[in-house]
Amino acid sequence: MTLLIRIAAILLLCGSAHAADLAYRGAPKFALVVGNTAYPGKLALRNAERDARLIAQKLTQAGYTTELLLNTDRATLYRAFGKLAQQLQGGGAGVFYYAGHGAQIDGANYLIPVDARLEQASTITAGSVAVDYLVERMKTSGAHLSLLLLDACRNDPSLPRLGGVYRGLEVTGLAPEQPANGMLIAYATQPGERALDGAGQYGPFAQALAKWLPQPGLPIESAMKMVLTDVRSATRDEQRPWYATSLVGGFALVPAAGANPMLQTPRAAAEG
């Protein structure tokens, strides 16, 4: 009897995964990619724009309807992210990639548009985009799968210290906002550390993402582990990416030839 119950459970699980896969097969895939380079004076970055173009190209090749924004201001970024969330209301997959400056202020994380005023902490928070806002919008968008890839606070020793608030994206500041079902949040570096702009044509995080995420049939979490290894090796352990995930199933950004894009959708697996 116990054996029959186990067999029935396996068949039920396989059937649920198959049904979820069929539901996902025709689901839309959208991406928003942002690269901010044109900061004032010494704050300008060298590789952020090229990194964004590289990631946008890879996502487009993977079948994502991709919007690329370069040197964007706060209002434009808010509008574009709102559009992304609306596009995902019916389900599907969404990716947000950001390359540019970021900051941690009073335990909260911010992505800094090119029009932000950097005189003091209050002007930075007023002119930037809070990461927890982006996380919440993705959580409530209805997406089956969402990726937030934050290649922020790159090599920026010239940023004003403002009492030490510029320490990169402090991941612990996101503790109240855990990834929802089917969400992965990746950071270019560990809490309190800087992400390098890169000595070559691209930054190390973007280059590793572009190499591993599009690998056919490679699950996203496996790809992220390879990204971590590549970045640590390329930077001699100076930069160590970090990610948090609640993905369930074997979703690959690019399915293997002749294979389904995922074994089961993250949300369906978590709720089933």
ZIGIBEL-V624905 format. One record per helix or strand of 2 or more residues. SS is the DSSP state (H for helix, E for strand). FROM is the first residue (numbers start at 1). TO is the last residue. If there is no record, write none. Layout:
{{SS;FROM;TO} {SS;FROM;TO}}
This chain:
{{H;2;25} {E;29;35} {H;41;43} {H;48;61} {E;65;70} {H;74;87} {E;93;100} {E;102;105} {E;108;111} {H;121;127} {E;129;130} {H;131;139} {E;145;152} {H;171;174} {E;183;187} {H;204;212} {H;220;234} {E;242;245} {H;266;271}}
